[in-house]
């Protein structure tokens, strides 16, 4: 899980874990880590259930419409700032004053970066919603699970989802 917006502290939200023999190395969203001995595999199942619950809680809390509006506003901002700069470029025959150039470029780039960030978050939410919809159908032997979900792109998860639907 790349981010979390629920009520839990980030030190309790599992980002990922790796198995090394009988050891589980667990990494939390606040950057802390824990090494647990799990020779039977029971703790790994409990950990996956916890991660699944945290993923469901995160997706319920995120306001998807707000993210879409924010993305739209950021795109309009950077397009209008670059448009303003281009208009000044034409008007001044290529000699645009620095007090127009610098803020236009900085603010336009800032708006573009914010829009890209919102798009990544929205894709991550869509990807995890697809995963949650097909999780029961995947089975225990599938490479895709709540721990490996971040390793897959939205397009790959969507392909897996379509294959699962066909079965």
MILO-342859 format. One record per residue (C-alpha): y negated, z negated, x negated. Coordinates in steps of 0.5 Angstrom, whole numbers, plus 2048, in hexadecimal, padded with zeros to 3 digits. Each point is the difference from the previous one (the first is absolute). Layout:
N
PT | Y | Z | X
...
END
This chain:
167
PT | 800 | 800 | 800
PT | 7F9 | 802 | 7FD
PT | 7FC | 7FC | 804
PT | 800 | 7FB | 806
PT | 7FB | 7FE | 805
PT | 803 | 7FA | 804
PT | 7FF | 7F9 | 800
PT | 805 | 7FE | 7FA
PT | 7FE | 7FE | 7F9
PT | 801 | 806 | 7FB
PT | 804 | 7FC | 7FC
PT | 805 | 7FF | 805
PT | 800 | 808 | 802
PT | 806 | 804 | 7FC
PT | 7FD | 806 | 7FD
PT | 807 | 802 | 7FD
PT | 806 | 7FD | 7FC
PT | 805 | 803 | 7FB
PT | 807 | 7FE | 7FF
PT | 803 | 7FF | 7F9
PT | 807 | 7FE | 800
PT | 800 | 7F9 | 804
PT | 7F8 | 7FF | 7FF
PT | 7FB | 802 | 805
PT | 7F9 | 801 | 7FD
PT | 7FB | 800 | 806
PT | 7F9 | 802 | 800
PT | 7FB | 7FD | 805
PT | 7F9 | 804 | 802
PT | 7FC | 7FB | 7FC
PT | 803 | 802 | 7FA
PT | 805 | 7FA | 7FF
PT | 807 | 801 | 7FF
PT | 807 | 7FC | 801
PT | 807 | 800 | 7FD
PT | 805 | 7FE | 804
PT | 808 | 800 | 7FF
PT | 803 | 804 | 806
PT | 808 | 801 | 7FE
PT | 802 | 801 | 807
PT | 7FB | 804 | 802
PT | 7FE | 7FC | 806
PT | 7F9 | 7FE | 7FE
PT | 7FF | 808 | 7FF
PT | 801 | 801 | 807
PT | 7FC | 7FA | 802
PT | 7FA | 803 | 7FC
PT | 801 | 807 | 803
PT | 7FF | 7FC | 807
PT | 7FA | 7FD | 7FE
PT | 7FD | 806 | 7FD
PT | 802 | 804 | 807
PT | 7FC | 7FA | 804
PT | 7FA | 801 | 7FB
PT | 800 | 807 | 801
PT | 800 | 800 | 808
PT | 7FB | 7FA | 800
PT | 7FB | 805 | 7FB
PT | 801 | 806 | 804
PT | 7FE | 7FC | 807
PT | 7FA | 7FD | 7FD
PT | 7FD | 806 | 7FD
PT | 7FB | 804 | 804
PT | 802 | 807 | 800
PT | 7FA | 803 | 804
PT | 7FB | 7FC | 7FB
PT | 803 | 803 | 7FA
PT | 800 | 807 | 803
PT | 7F8 | 7FF | 802
PT | 7FF | 7FD | 7F9
PT | 803 | 806 | 7FD
PT | 7FC | 805 | 805
PT | 7F9 | 7FC | 7FE
PT | 802 | 800 | 7F9
PT | 801 | 808 | 800
PT | 7FA | 801 | 804
PT | 7FC | 7FC | 7FB
PT | 802 | 804 | 7FA
PT | 800 | 807 | 803
PT | 7F9 | 7FE | 802
PT | 7FE | 7FD | 7FA
PT | 802 | 806 | 7FC
PT | 7FD | 805 | 805
PT | 7FA | 7FC | 7FF
PT | 800 | 801 | 7F8
PT | 802 | 808 | 801
PT | 7FA | 801 | 805
PT | 7FB | 7FC | 7FB
PT | 804 | 805 | 7FA
PT | 7FE | 806 | 804
PT | 7F9 | 7FE | 802
PT | 7FE | 7FE | 7F9
PT | 803 | 806 | 7FD
PT | 806 | 7FC | 7FC
PT | 7FB | 7FB | 7FD
PT | 801 | 7FA | 805
PT | 7FD | 7F9 | 7FE
PT | 805 | 7FB | 7FD
PT | 7FE | 7FB | 805
PT | 803 | 804 | 805
PT | 806 | 803 | 7FC
PT | 803 | 7F9 | 7FD
PT | 800 | 7FD | 807
PT | 803 | 806 | 804
PT | 805 | 800 | 7FB
PT | 802 | 7F9 | 7FF
PT | 800 | 7FF | 808
PT | 803 | 806 | 801
PT | 806 | 7FE | 7FB
PT | 800 | 7F9 | 803
PT | 801 | 803 | 807
PT | 806 | 805 | 7FE
PT | 803 | 7FA | 7FC
PT | 800 | 7FC | 806
PT | 803 | 805 | 805
PT | 805 | 802 | 7FB
PT | 802 | 7F8 | 800
PT | 800 | 800 | 808
PT | 805 | 806 | 800
PT | 805 | 7FD | 7FB
PT | 800 | 7F9 | 805
PT | 801 | 804 | 806
PT | 805 | 804 | 7FD
PT | 804 | 7FA | 7FD
PT | 7FF | 7FD | 807
PT | 803 | 806 | 803
PT | 806 | 800 | 7FB
PT | 802 | 7F9 | 801
PT | 7FF | 801 | 808
PT | 805 | 806 | 7FF
PT | 805 | 7FB | 7FC
PT | 7FF | 7FB | 805
PT | 802 | 805 | 805
PT | 807 | 802 | 7FD
PT | 801 | 7FA | 7FC
PT | 806 | 7FE | 804
PT | 803 | 807 | 800
PT | 800 | 800 | 7F8
PT | 806 | 7FB | 7FE
PT | 801 | 7FC | 7FA
PT | 802 | 805 | 7FB
PT | 7F9 | 804 | 801
PT | 7FC | 801 | 7FA
PT | 7FA | 7FF | 805
PT | 7FE | 7F9 | 801
PT | 7FA | 7FB | 801
PT | 800 | 7FF | 7F9
PT | 801 | 808 | 7FE
PT | 7FB | 802 | 805
PT | 7FA | 800 | 7FB
PT | 804 | 805 | 7FC
PT | 800 | 805 | 805
PT | 7FA | 805 | 803
PT | 7FE | 800 | 807
PT | 803 | 808 | 800
PT | 807 | 7FD | 7FD
PT | 801 | 7FB | 805
PT | 7FE | 804 | 806
PT | 805 | 805 | 7FE
PT | 805 | 7FA | 800
PT | 7FE | 7FE | 806
PT | 801 | 807 | 803
PT | 807 | 800 | 7FD
PT | 802 | 7F9 | 803
PT | 7FD | 803 | 807
PT | 805 | 806 | 800
PT | 806 | 7FB | 7FF
END
